[in-house]
Amino acid sequence: MITPEINPLQRLADGTVKQLNPFTGTEVWTVPGRANRPLPNYLPASQPLKDGANRYTCDFCTQNYRKTTPEKMRITNGKLEKELLLDEAQANPADVRLIGNLFEIVSLDYWKTNHNYQISKRAREHQERYLMDPTGHAHITDLVSTVWQAHHKCDPQDVPDFTSDQLLEASEAFFGGCHDVVVAKKHYRDDATTTADLCASGDLTPDEHFAYMKLSTMAQYQQYMENPHARYVSVFQNWLRPAGASFDHLHKQIVAIDQLPSKASREFARLHRTPDLYELYGYKFAEENNLILMENDHAFAYASYGHRYPSLELYSKYERLHPWELDDEQLRGLSDVLHACHAATGAAIPVNEEWYTRPIGIPATDARIPWHIVLKWRTTTLAGFEGATGIYLNTIDPWSLRDKVGPRLHQLADEGRLAEGLELS
Ligand SMILES: [Zn+2]
């Protein structure tokens, strides 16, 4: 039953749109006249790109494998491989790879100290094998030195020599930590001529994007399986610096935490009162309000409402399945819709891609939360009005967003840049 006082989308006589997010309670207003402003371009300054060094500019680039932690998993030409050694990894750069974050949000030490967490058998075996290998040993020594230097704010010559035991302990986080990064192969597009031609999600082919999604769902599952104290595993992607990215190189992050976020708890309370909340305010509501952008057999997307920023939202049609439980066809369907949303957004807009998934310990019968993803366009800065009132000013209302994205989707489809099987509105 719909709570009578919820009216998520109201257009007033003067054109102001008032939005109330039925899942989170977020209150948003769009005032008329601001939606037509041109979208900002946040790409880095354009410098000519040479074939040499400046193609491999950041630590995530394929030439810099030594600057990142050992590979936990990778997909190359559709083939999954696990726990590689450095020489193996470098010999054949991965299409997409899973590595531990060198500077974790929630550190391994947090898990060990507060939960007596031990790294998994898989991680320990990989670590021992890696350290037995001379190239691997040198790689780990360099990484431990890098982290030591950063923590002690000292020069390279002041880093001490580490004993084998110290190396073993200090490198545990690289192999069995609970904050991972899924890194795409390319920093720049294949046809790039300048440093502004970054390779964003929408610049991948649908096949490449599927491999990227597949590895991300596997990484989320592995975090849940290997850490019994993980109540929630968050998956997100920050694109460009205004969206919080430290590198302009496409990557997702997978972070385990030991509690449900309070945002999720509030949503569960709402679901308890209204178990069919997602049916009422997902597809049906978006369709009634003419906001659907596209769908295929496995997923759909719409111009969303009730978010602090202009947002595209997409849903898996498999209400009960966790991301890693979708078979390849089902996941491919969702990946194609997400890829199209990114492609229509373009590379110049900073975007947070946020995954919303049912925590593993909560059965689908208790909380009917389908896997859904929100793409937030970080085109505005929150200011005093938001802080003081809790009401967010979003510059683009959902219908204006639909009118910006819809034609772009058709154009991309005509150019053959989207996957087959998408039904565009
Ligand atoms: Zn890079």
Residues whose N, C-alpha, C, O or C-beta is under 5 A from the ligand:
A	BS01	ZN	T57 C58 F60 C61 H187 H249
